[in-house]
């Protein structure tokens, strides 16, 4: 997954807002779901931070 994202940086920005909304709604409704989805979402957040740093550097 990470390699694919690395190659295409443009979609990350467009994707970020929608995933943030999804994470917010997920935390509200599915509090019990501490499964693979949760782990993946946390991984996504971490990757977003890294991507954000790269984007700020490139601008």
Buried (B, 14 or more C-beta within 10 A) or exposed (E): EEEEBEEEEEEBEEBBEEBEEEBEEBEEEEEEEEEEEBEEBEEBEEBBEEBEEEBEEEE
